[in-house]
Amino acid sequence: MSVRIESNSQLTPEQERVYRLRNAAERDGGTPGGFLELLAAVVADDTWRQIPSGINTEEPFSSFVDFIEAKPPFGLGQRVEDVHVLLQMRHPHEAAADFRAKMEAMRAEVRRLLAEDGVTGYSEQQRDRDIQAWAALDKSGSWWLAFFVACQVRSPKDAAEDGRRKTTSKIPASEFARRAGTSPERVLRYLRAWDAAHAAGAVPLSAGDLCPGHEPVDLPPADDWTLYYSSRRSASTDRGALISAAAETEGIRPTKALEVAENPTALRAAILGDPKTADAARAALKALTAEERRSEHLDYVRQVAEGGKAQVSSGQLIELPEQIRAEVSEQLAAVTEHPADPEVVTSAYEAVQGLITKAVEADPALHANEQRVRFQTALKATRRSIAAIDPVRLPAVIDDGLRDEITALHEAVSALVASINKQ
């Protein structure tokens, strides 16, 4: 598909939509109703991926930022900063709940696409302001602080993966610590706490999914904080209080338990050297894991039943249909009679998960979006894995096994390309 002129009478349907979107951006200015509606359509059906990125090429745009900045008739010919400003304006029809939801979904998707290129509309002045607020709250410690660190700080293992645009997004823990007046180790403890909470399913997004200026997310109860955050000053923290209380319950001095907690190497040596200590540790961890799982599942059933909403795998928070809400309430009523029974709680949790899946499958648009997100996640993971293979070093170690794997991968990708070209 080659395009040489800007006359909208010779554009493809996709380019015609982009043409009208660019005109709307230039014409509407302070009342961007037409622009927002067209942008929602362009994002919803991936129009921007369906047009060539330049003259005499069929290759689509590799990023949303390139599409915005490309000159017409291929892109919008706009500055990313201007698009951020337009996103902050309200459409005249947003008083209607359905229309407002459509606009909010569009804004969230556009910001996500821009964040993939490291463009967040987030200035260094905003960063300094937010870090100062963080430093003022730092002594209290909380989920909010961990969320803010996860949005701001780049994981050390990801430092080498920064791309061309991502260098202006997250910053190293050392730089954050310098600005906040604390230590890099302490900043990383907050980051590790967030990662641990995500791995346990306590928070919806990983640190890798967050970016500076990200919208707030639902946070776990404050009482759960010490399950994931550990501090060296254990005796004066909430974590230390929990350890002391557990020690008293077991009939030992709190100082003994705190001393062990402060010296994991000594604890490891005792476990490796004494079978009885190892058995006690395994029993304690098993009991703790089972209790945490029971508590998390019970809270989940209760939140869904009382709120009538659930977060699906794509991260979207959906309103459950009345019939599904009634069935979830029945599950909550059943589990309330035996809240301490792990099997009853697990059964209710799995039943609620099944009901949410049923609600998603009953909504064609939502079901399609869930599938799209799963496919995108799988493809991105595959692309990252392939990028880790050095094509320069590969020929030196290639054998029949590797050659067969690469051939099979090529065939699988070709089959996917063929399937989408049929549409």
C-alpha positions in Angstrom: 0.0 0.0 0.0 1.8 3.2 -1.2 0.5 6.7 -0.6 2.1 9.8 -2.1 -0.5 12.5 -1.8 -2.7 13.9 0.9 -6.0 14.3 -1.0 -8.5 12.5 1.1 -10.4 11.3 -2.0 -7.5 8.9 -2.6 -6.9 7.6 0.9 -7.8 4.1 2.2 -10.6 3.9 4.8 -8.1 3.7 7.6 -6.1 6.7 6.4 -9.4 8.6 5.9 -10.1 8.1 9.6 -6.6 9.3 10.5 -7.0 12.3 8.1 -10.2 13.3 9.9 -8.6 12.8 13.3 -5.7 15.1 12.4 -8.1 17.8 11.2 -10.2 17.4 14.4 -7.0 18.0 16.5 -6.2 21.2 14.5 -9.8 22.5 14.3 -11.3 21.7 17.7 -8.7 23.2 20.0 -10.4 23.9 23.3 -13.5 21.8 22.5 -11.9 18.5 21.3 -15.2 16.5 21.1 -14.6 15.3 17.6 -10.9 14.5 18.2 -11.6 12.5 21.3 -14.4 10.4 19.6 -12.2 9.7 16.6 -9.2 8.9 18.7 -11.3 6.4 20.7 -12.3 4.7 17.4 -8.7 4.7 16.1 -7.5 3.1 19.3 -10.4 0.7 19.8 -9.9 -1.1 16.4 -6.2 -0.5 16.1 -6.6 1.7 13.0 -3.1 3.1 13.6 -1.6 -0.4 13.1 -3.4 -0.9 9.8 -1.9 1.9 7.7 1.6 2.2 6.2 4.2 4.1 8.1 5.6 6.0 5.1 6.0 6.4 1.3 6.5 3.2 -0.7 6.3 0.9 2.3 3.7 -1.5 3.6 5.3 -1.7 7.0 2.9 -0.4 9.8 4.0 1.9 12.6 6.2 0.3 15.2 5.0 2.5 18.0 2.0 4.7 18.8 4.4 7.7 19.3 5.7 7.3 15.8 2.1 7.3 14.5 1.3 10.5 16.4 4.5 12.3 15.2 4.5 11.1 11.6 3.6 13.6 8.9 0.3 13.3 7.1 -1.2 11.4 5.4 0.5 8.6 7.4 0.3 9.9 10.9 -1.3 12.8 12.9 1.6 15.2 12.5 1.1 16.2 16.1 3.4 16.7 19.2 2.9 14.0 21.8 2.7 16.8 24.4 -0.3 18.3 22.6 -2.1 14.9 22.6 -1.5 14.7 26.4 -3.1 18.1 26.8 -6.2 17.1 24.7 -6.6 13.9 26.7 -7.1 16.0 29.9 -10.0 17.8 28.4 -13.6 16.5 28.8 -15.9 15.7 26.0 -19.2 17.6 26.3 -21.2 14.3 26.5 -19.2 12.8 29.4 -22.1 13.6 31.7 -23.6 10.3 30.4 -22.1 7.3 32.3 -21.7 5.1 29.2 -20.0 7.8 27.2 -17.8 8.7 30.1 -16.7 5.1 30.4 -15.9 5.0 26.7 -13.7 8.1 27.0 -12.0 6.8 30.2 -11.2 3.5 28.5 -9.7 5.4 25.5 -7.6 7.7 27.7 -6.3 4.7 29.6 -5.4 2.8 26.4 -3.7 5.9 24.8 -1.6 6.5 28.0 -0.7 2.8 28.1 0.5 2.9 24.4 2.5 6.0 25.1 4.0 4.6 28.3 5.3 1.6 26.2 7.5 4.1 24.5 8.5 5.8 27.8 6.3 8.8 27.1 4.1 9.6 30.1 3.7 13.4 30.0 5.5 13.3 33.4 8.0 16.1 33.9 11.1 16.3 36.1 9.4 19.0 38.1 6.5 16.7 38.8 9.0 14.0 39.8 10.8 16.2 42.3 7.4 17.3 43.7 6.3 13.7 44.2 9.6 12.5 45.6 9.4 15.4 48.2 5.9 14.2 49.1 7.3 10.6 49.4 10.1 11.8 51.7 7.6 13.5 54.0 5.6 10.3 54.4 8.6 8.0 54.4 8.8 7.4 58.1 5.2 6.0 58.3 5.7 3.3 55.7 2.7 2.1 53.7 1.4 0.5 50.6 1.1 3.9 49.0 4.8 4.5 49.4 5.6 1.1 47.8 3.2 1.9 44.9 4.9 5.2 44.3 8.4 3.5 44.3 7.1 0.8 41.9 5.9 3.6 39.6 9.2 5.6 39.8 12.1 3.2 40.3 13.7 1.0 37.7 14.6 -2.5 38.9 18.3 -3.1 38.8 17.9 -6.2 36.6 15.9 -4.1 34.0 18.5 -1.3 33.9 20.1 -2.8 30.8 16.8 -3.1 28.9 16.1 0.6 28.7 15.2 1.6 25.1 15.5 4.8 23.1 12.6 6.5 24.8 12.5 4.7 28.2 15.5 6.5 29.5 13.2 9.4 30.5 10.7 7.2 32.3 11.9 5.4 35.5 15.0 6.2 37.4 17.5 4.1 39.3 17.0 3.5 43.1 20.2 5.5 43.7 18.9 8.5 42.0 15.5 8.3 43.7 17.3 7.9 47.1 19.5 10.9 46.4 16.5 13.1 45.7 14.5 11.7 48.6 17.3 11.9 51.2 17.3 8.2 52.0 19.3 5.1 51.1 19.1 3.0 47.8 18.8 -0.1 49.9 15.7 1.2 51.6 14.1 2.2 48.3 14.8 -1.2 46.9 13.1 -2.8 50.0 9.9 -1.0 49.0 10.3 -2.2 45.5 10.8 -5.8 46.6 7.8 -5.5 48.9 5.6 -4.5 45.9 7.0 -7.3 43.7 6.4 -9.9 46.5 2.9 -8.6 46.9 2.2 -8.9 43.2 3.7 -12.4 43.1 1.3 -13.4 45.9 -1.7 -11.8 44.1 -2.2 -9.1 46.7 -1.8 -6.2 44.2 -3.1 -6.1 40.6 -0.1 -4.8 38.7 3.6 -5.6 38.8 6.3 -2.9 39.0 7.0 -3.5 35.3 3.4 -2.6 34.5 3.6 0.8 36.3 5.0 4.1 35.2 5.5 7.6 36.7 2.2 9.3 37.1 0.2 6.0 36.9 -3.4 6.2 38.1 -3.8 4.8 41.7 -4.7 1.1 42.0 -6.6 -0.8 44.7 -4.2 -1.5 47.6 -4.3 -4.3 50.1 -5.3 -3.7 53.8 -2.7 -1.8 55.8 -2.4 -4.7 58.2 -1.0 -6.9 55.3 2.0 -4.5 54.8 4.3 -6.3 57.1 3.8 -9.6 55.3 5.8 -8.3 52.4 8.0 -5.5 53.7 11.0 -6.2 56.0 13.2 -3.7 57.8 16.5 -4.1 59.6 15.1 -2.2 62.5 12.8 -5.1 63.3 12.3 -4.4 67.0 10.6 -1.0 66.4 8.5 -1.9 63.4 5.1 -3.5 62.9 7.0 -6.6 61.6 8.9 -6.7 64.9 5.6 -6.4 66.9 4.1 -9.4 64.9 7.2 -11.5 65.6 7.2 -10.6 69.3 3.5 -11.5 69.6 4.1 -14.8 67.8 7.0 -15.6 70.1 4.9 -14.9 73.3 2.2 -17.2 71.9 4.8 -20.0 71.5 6.1 -19.4 75.0 9.5 -18.0 74.2 11.2 -14.6 74.7 10.5 -12.1 71.9 14.2 -11.1 71.8 15.1 -14.6 70.8 12.6 -14.6 67.9 13.8 -11.1 66.8 17.4 -12.2 66.9 16.7 -15.1 64.6 14.7 -12.9 62.3 17.6 -10.5 62.0 20.0 -13.2 61.1 18.7 -15.3 58.3 22.1 -17.0 57.8 22.0 -18.4 61.3 18.5 -19.6 60.8 19.5 -21.3 57.6 22.5 -23.0 59.3 20.2 -24.3 62.1 17.7 -25.7 59.5 20.5 -27.4 57.5 22.2 -28.7 60.6 19.2 -29.9 62.6 16.4 -32.0 61.2 14.0 -31.0 64.0 14.6 -27.3 63.3 14.0 -28.0 59.6 10.7 -29.9 60.3 9.5 -27.0 62.5 10.3 -24.5 59.8 8.5 -26.5 57.2 5.5 -26.9 59.4 5.4 -23.2 60.2 5.7 -22.1 56.6 3.0 -24.6 55.5 0.6 -23.3 58.1 1.4 -19.7 57.3 1.0 -20.2 53.6 -2.3 -22.0 54.1 -3.7 -19.3 56.4 -2.6 -16.5 54.1 -4.3 -18.2 51.1 -7.5 -18.8 53.1 -7.5 -15.1 54.3 -6.9 -13.8 50.7 -9.6 -16.0 49.2 -12.1 -15.0 51.9 -11.4 -11.3 51.4 -11.7 -11.7 47.6 -15.1 -13.4 47.8 -16.3 -10.7 50.3 -15.1 -7.8 48.1 -16.7 -9.1 45.0 -20.0 -9.8 46.7 -20.2 -6.5 48.5 -18.8 -4.3 45.6 -20.5 -6.1 42.8 -17.3 -5.6 40.7 -14.4 -7.8 39.7 -11.1 -7.2 38.1 -10.5 -9.4 35.0 -7.2 -10.7 33.7 -6.7 -7.7 31.4 -6.8 -5.4 34.5 -10.2 -3.9 33.7 -12.7 -3.5 36.5 -16.1 -4.7 35.4 -19.6 -4.4 36.9 -21.1 -7.8 37.3 -24.6 -8.6 36.0 -27.3 -8.8 38.7 -27.7 -12.6 38.3 -24.0 -13.1 38.8 -23.9 -10.8 41.8 -26.7 -12.8 43.4 -24.8 -16.1 42.9 -21.6 -14.5 44.3 -23.6 -13.4 47.4 -24.8 -17.0 47.8 -21.2 -18.1 47.9 -20.4 -15.5 50.5 -23.3 -16.6 52.6 -22.1 -20.2 52.5 -18.5 -19.3 53.4 -19.6 -17.0 56.2 -20.9 -20.0 58.1 -17.5 -21.7 58.0 -14.9 -18.9 57.5 -12.1 -20.9 59.2 -12.5 -24.0 57.0 -9.9 -23.7 54.2 -11.7 -26.2 51.9 -15.0 -24.3 52.1 -13.2 -21.0 51.5 -11.3 -22.4 48.5 -14.4 -23.9 47.0 -16.2 -20.5 47.3 -13.2 -18.7 45.8 -13.1 -21.1 42.8 -16.9 -20.8 42.3 -16.6 -17.0 42.2 -13.8 -17.2 39.7 -16.0 -19.4 37.6 -18.9 -16.9 37.8 -16.6 -14.0 36.7 -15.4 -16.1 33.7 -19.1 -16.7 32.9 -19.8 -13.0 33.0 -16.8 -12.3 30.7 -17.8 -14.9 28.2 -21.4 -13.6 28.1 -20.1 -10.2 26.9 -18.7 -10.5 23.3 -16.8 -7.3 23.4 -15.3 -8.0 26.9 -14.5 -11.6 25.9 -12.7 -10.4 22.8 -10.7 -7.9 24.7 -9.7 -10.5 27.2 -8.5 -12.8 24.4 -6.7 -9.8 22.8 -4.8 -9.0 26.0 -3.8 -12.7 26.5 -2.5 -12.9 22.9 -0.6 -9.6 23.3 1.0 -10.8 26.5 2.0 -14.1 25.0 3.4 -12.4 21.9 5.3 -9.7 23.8 6.9 -12.5 26.1 7.9 -14.4 23.0 9.4 -11.3 21.4 11.4 -10.5 24.5 12.7 -14.1 24.6 13.7 -14.1 21.0 15.5 -10.7 21.5 17.6 -12.4 24.2 19.2 -14.6 21.6 22.3 -13.1 20.0 22.2 -13.7 16.3 26.0 -13.2 16.1 26.8 -16.0 18.6 24.0 -18.3 17.5 25.8 -19.8 14.4 28.8 -20.9 16.6 26.6 -23.1 18.8 23.8 -24.2 16.3 23.0 -27.9 16.2 20.1 -30.0 14.9 18.1 -29.4 18.0 18.3 -25.6 17.9 17.8 -25.6 14.1 14.6 -27.7 14.5 13.3 -25.3 17.3 13.9 -22.2 15.1 12.3 -23.9 12.1 9.2 -24.8 14.2 9.0 -21.3 15.6 9.2 -19.8 12.0 6.4 -22.1 10.9 4.3 -21.1 13.9 4.8 -17.4 13.2 4.1 -17.9 9.5 0.8 -19.7 10.4 -0.2 -16.7 12.6 0.6 -14.2 9.8 -1.4 -16.3 7.3 -4.3 -16.4 9.7 -4.5 -12.7 10.1 -4.0 -12.0 6.4 -7.2 -14.0 5.7 -9.2 -11.4 7.5 
